Amino acid sequence: MTSYFLPRDLHPAAWWVWALGLAVAATRTTNPWLLLTIVAVAGYVVVARRSEAPWALAFRLYLYLGAFIVVIRVFFRVVFGGAEGSTIILRLPEIPLPEWAAGIRLFGDVSAESLLGGLYDGMRLATMVICLGAANALANPKRLLKAMPPALYEVGTAVIVALSVFPQLAESVLRVRRARKLRGGSGKKKVKALHTVLIPVLEDALSRSLQLAASMDSRGYGRAGLVEARTRLITGTLMIVGLIGVCVGVYATLDGSTPRYLAAPVLSVGLVIGLVGFWSAGKRVQRTRYRPDRWHLPELVVAVSGIAVAAILFVTSEVNPMNMNPSLITLSWPSLSWGPLLGVLIGVLPAFLTPVPEPPYAALEEEAHA
């Protein structure tokens, strides 16, 4: 049991399963208390289990992005008409539009119900983005690339470069700020110094991402193996059909108004067909892995906690939908039940039941002491 808590970095896929579970749970509710609890759980786990690596510094950027999403969502309700409701709190002059823009309003009366609807929708989307940011802050993108299945090697370069954009930005901000302090330029006002920071940050992040893509390309990523045209056609058909089935099944699962036979059955069949397609696509890729990452008990704890949060929120949304999605017809404080709240709090278990990350340069320090 002592070896369970020895410092080490967990498998990146476990953190992504955990974060996706929280994100799926966020899609099942518009209750602001539950959404804030999900954000708090994700933030606490990130603070407790993130390492000192560059990608761990990107979580703050996702928090800013989430706040921006909420503000923009509410702003759109004001600009494009928000009079759905009887409680008018703001009266703005409406801008007349031509006939071809029928159904679109610019400004006009704004109701409290409409603003709350925009706030709830923005919080839900922001929570999903923050959950994905938590995965980016906890999972090593390079180790995630090594753990990707062979069928995804052809798109591995694009995926990892896309996932590392925000971590690269966070590291670039620290590098540029450190350079400005060394040059004595930290005394300027933030607004005036913005143009001296923004361009170097974007340039540095882009160049580092391109270097990562070039190094991956030189190691063979993006290279497809030789395969017959018939096999390629069958594999592509299986993957497309499987992905379509997964999309239809997920949509039917999330939307309660669709027929139930389009939910679990179509999702299961789509997953099976997609997995067969991925297995067939991976057969033509022959690559070895140096010291492959293994799943152990801490990884299972992380993944199961995220899946449990999604499952509990899914069940409770079917049992008591009014608590999960507050009514916008009659204005009242959103109620909170113990069931979904305790379900969300399960997601904080990785902060206590997993080992801390391995400290940087630990191996070098051991050699120096020896």
C-alpha positions, 0 to 999 in steps of 0.5 A: 500500500505504501507504493501506491502513494509514491510520487509519479505521473499518472497515465494521461488518458486517465485524466482525460477520462476523468475530465470528460466525465465531469464535462458530460455531467455539466451537459446534463444540468443548467443548475448554477450551483452544480456547475460551480461545484463542478468547476470547484472540483476541477480546480481543486484537483488541478491545484492538488495534482498538477505538476510544475510542467509548462502545460500545468500552467494553462488552467488559468487561461481556461478560467479566463476563457470560461468567464469570457464565454459567460459574458458573451452569452449574456451579451448576445441575449441583450443584443439579439433580443431577450424579451422572452419573459414577463419580467422586463428589467431593461428597455432598449430601442429596437433596431428595425431589420429588413424582411429577409432578416425576419425572426432576428431582433436587435436590442429591444426589451430585455427580460430577467428570464432571458438573461438568466437563460443566457447565464445558465447556458453560458455557465454550462458551456464554460464549465465544459471548457474548464473541465477540458482545461483541467485535463490539459493541465494534468495530462502530459500531451507528449505522453498522451501522444505515445499512448494513442492507439495506432489508428490515430498516429496519422492525425497525432501531429495535429491533435497534439499540436492543437492540445498544446496551444494553451500550454505553450501560450502559458509558458510563453507568457512567463518567458516574455514576462521574465524577459521584460523584467530582466530588461527593466520594462515591468514598470509600464502600465498593463494597457501600454505594455500589452502590445510589447507582450502579445506579439512575442507571446504569440510568436514564441508559442507558434514557433514552439508548436511548429518545432514540436510538429517538425520533431514529430514529423521527423520521427514518422508521425503522419506516415501511413503504411502501405495497404491495399485500396480495398482494405483502406475502403473497408476500414474507412467505411467502418470508421465513418459508420461507427462515428455516425452511430456514436454521434446519433447515439450521444445526441439521442442520449442527451436529448430526452425527446428523441426515441429511446431506440436511437440512444443506447442501442445505436450508441453501442452498435456505433462503438462496436463498429468504430472499434473494429474500424480502429483495430483494422486501421491500426493493423497497418501501423507498426511502431514500437514504444519505449517504456509504454505507460501502464494503467495501475490502481490510481489510474482506475480510481481517477477514471472511475470517479469521472465516470461515476460523476457522469453516471450519477448526474445522468440518473438524477436528471431523469429522476428530478429534472426540475432541480437539474434544470431550473425553471425560467418561467417563474423566477426563483432561487435554483434548488439543490438536492443532495443526490447530484451534489454528492455525485459531483463531489465524487470527482474530487477523490483523485485529489486525495486517493492518487499519488502526487506528481513526480517532482522535476529533476528528481532523478538528478537530485538522487544522483547528486546525493549519491 
